[in-house]
Amino acid sequence: MKTIGFAGTFYTLWEVSKPYKLYINKHTFYMAVDYHYFKNISIDLERAKEKMGDSDYNIDLNLKGNSSWTEGNKEDTIFDRSKVDDFIIPMDLKGAGRDIRKMGLNDEASINRDSIKILWSMYLKKDIWNNKVLDHSFSKLNSHWVRPCVYARRQLINLGVIERYKGQYVTEKYKNILIQKEHISNLKTGHFFDDKNRVEINLKECSRFSFEGNYGLTFVISYESKCGKLFKYMGSSPKLDIKEDMFTKVKATIKHDNYNDKKETKLQRISLI
């Protein structure tokens, strides 16, 4: 979609792609968006709109600079079950010559890893048997796959690979990601303190990601205050001394901003006290 941005003096023309899958490897991807800069349009917004004519376009004045980049959070990875090759899935209960109902529990470590791979492959069959079905469930699975998938899931639970969390079966790592996202979503958001004031706050880090922007590598870090408020830092020099497991007292300059029509408070020039 054509988009009008702002580079400080000139209003600029961009092409912003729809979110798409950017694969890290064969099975894992994250959603990304391409920002392609074309040219300066005008120093006047109304004149810039006129030059767009009858074409469809958006306006995003937070879209700054004059160099193209791709934005995406590599930490928000998704496992693409449709990429799992069907041939690796055992076609009966005797995967690799061992009974799925028993494998893994008494195996040696090296064999255990192989067993887990087979169990995962069997369990994921419930999702890839028909990718056109949006609501995957055992009830819609071909009858001869139901028992193997149930046994595989049961063994993965017994081996401590997955557990049930809020209605879904997840690994411990993914459960921690979900818990952290829920925690961040429950923090208070908005404009805190007075804009441009320098204040003292106790912070700990919640999450971070980075992307290649107009001026090199840019970090976006979310911080939680002791009073349960959400702050953000966006820049190239994050403070490494602010930890995730404890609050650190800092001094920072407040910047009120808006992102996707939501108020947020950014921190600039952070220094430890």
C-alpha positions, 0 to 999 in steps of 0.5 A: 500500500502506498503510504505518505511518511514524514522525513522532518522537512519533506513528506515522503512516498513509501510502499508498505507491504502487507505482513508476510511470512519470513522463514528463519529455517524450513519450519520456522517463520516470523511475520515481517513488513517491508518499507520501501522508500520512493521519493520526497513529495512535498514540504506541505501535507495537503500538496502531498495528498494532491499529488497522490491523485485518486490512488489509494494510500495511507498516512503514517507520520511516524514513518520517517527517514529515506531508506528502505528496510524490513521490520519484524520481531524474530522472537515471535517465531511460529512453527509452520506445521504444513512444512513437516514432511509427511514421509517422516511420520510413522504410519502405524503404532510401531514407529521405528520398530518401537511401540509409540505407547511406550517409547521414550520413557526407558530409553537412553538419552540418545535414543530418547531424542530420536523417540521425541522426534518420532512422537512429535512427528506423529502428534503434529499429524493432527494438524497437517493431515488437511491444511484447509481445515481451520479448526484442527481437532482429533474429532476431525482426524481420520479414524486410523490416526486418532489413537496414534496421535493421542498416544504420542501426546500422552508420551510427550506429556509423560516425558515433560516435553509438553504440558496443558496451559489454558486449553492448549498443549505447549512446550515450557519455552512457549508457555513462558512466552505466553505468560510474558505476553499476558503480563505485558498486556496487563500493564498500564499504558498511556502518557505518564509524567510530563512530556520532555521532563526528566524523571527517576523510575524503577524499571525492569526489562520485559521484552526486546527485539531489534531491526535494521532501520534507517540508521543501523540496528535499532532496539525496541525494549519494553520496561515495567515500572514498580507501579505496573506501568509500561514504558518503551525505549527505541534506539541504538544504545540500550542500557544493558544494566537493566535486568529482567529479574530485578528493578533498577533505578534510572533517570530518563527523559519522557517522550509522549508518543502514539503507535497504532492510535494508542498512547505510549510513553518512551524513555530517552537518554536513560542513565543509571542512578 
